[in-house]
Amino acid sequence: MEISEAYRNKDMRSSDSILFIGHMIDRPGRVNPRFPPSAEGRAAELIDAAVRQVIGKLEGGVIATSGATPGGDILFLETCERLGVDIQICLPERHERFSASYFVQESWRERFFALCERHEVMWQTERSSAPPYIHTLLGFSHRLRSRHRGYT
């Protein structure tokens, strides 16, 4: 789903934001495990508890912003969706190309596409700067960028 012009210009000053950056689930054969698939359930529980704690302290609207790599990002987005938090997915490129680069396991790919179908997605490479509400919140302009680290 392509981000709408109305959403791009949405005044988010009355909303609080939760920004999440998590680890990717380990690819098969990773030498030094960091986020093994066996830890997914526990990670989901911890993310759920943290999000509930944060939104419990906030008043008014909340928007959750994250990438959508397989692992922590998707677990966070799914948690926010269950809790009724507005979601903004930020990707470095269109979701079809992104999924070809980041997804090995089909189950994670299916979860990713389901989230993209239900929520608006911003592709960072299509923008020369952050959305208008980021300028307001941060008080300055900066270029959104994405870095890719190799999988070791």
Stockholm file with secondary structure:
# STOCKHOLM 1.0

chainA/1-152         MEISEAYRNKDMRSSDSILFIGHMIDRPGRVNPRFPPSAEGRAAELIDAAVRQVIGKLEGGVIATSGATPGGDILFLETCERLGVDIQICLPERHERFSASYFVQESWRERFFALCERHEVMWQTERSSAPPYIHTLLGFSHRLRSRHRGYT
#=GR chainA/1-152 SS CBCCHHHHTCCCTTEEEEEECCCBCCCTTCSSCSSCGGGHHHHHHHHHHHHHHHHHHCCSEEEEEECCCTBHHHHHHHHHHHTTCEEEEEESSCHHHHHHHHCCSHHHHHHHHHHHHHSCEEEGGGCSSCCHHHHHHHSSCCCCCCCCCCCC
#=GC SS_cons         CBCCHHHHTCCCTTEEEEEECCCBCCCTTCSSCSSCGGGHHHHHHHHHHHHHHHHHHCCSEEEEEECCCTBHHHHHHHHHHHTTCEEEEEESSCHHHHHHHHCCSHHHHHHHHHHHHHSCEEEGGGCSSCCHHHHHHHSSCCCCCCCCCCCC
//
